[in-house]
Amino acid sequence: MSVPRHTIPEHFDTQYGWLAHPFRAPRTLRSWLSDRGSLTRRLKMRHADFRVKPVARGFVAPFPDEARLLGLPPKTHAYVRDVLLVGDGRIRVFAHSVLPRASLRGGWGEITQLGTKPLGEALFADPRVRRLGLTMRRIDARHPLYLAATRHTGFTGHHLWARRSVFCLNGHPLLVNEVFLPAIDTP
């Protein structure tokens, strides 16, 4: 039996408050939000001691807007991995990845074994992986991604900026959310 190929319309995310362009973001964040290259590579270039600190992983229900984007029924469990991207001893990014169970059988199985290895290196090293549209938005305490980021980082401000994109391998999606902390653009 073959697994159906997953298709996500490029415009879908923008229907739920995610923007295709960072024009509303502060100028200092725009290049971070819109860069289609590897965030891991960019952080490694800036911070010689770059590291990934896993803070949570396992099978849980994705946030409602993530489930809609991935075409998952509400409360369906998916593999979720939360990590902190740290450089020069400061948290720069909170990353939250969502992998539907069907995608585990579609080529993404090794993702569950990354540990402290960066997901970005795995994504950008495999020529079979295709990145769909990149979207961004300002998130605050009304959004579950903000609540997850603040729980793991201790951030106490009013809002944060995040970006997300879906990566596909053999037609199977992996959603990657990256929440930028204020330290992102400081030495």
Order of alpha helices (4+ residues) and beta strands (2+ residues): alpha-alpha-beta-alpha-beta-beta-alpha-beta-alpha-beta-beta
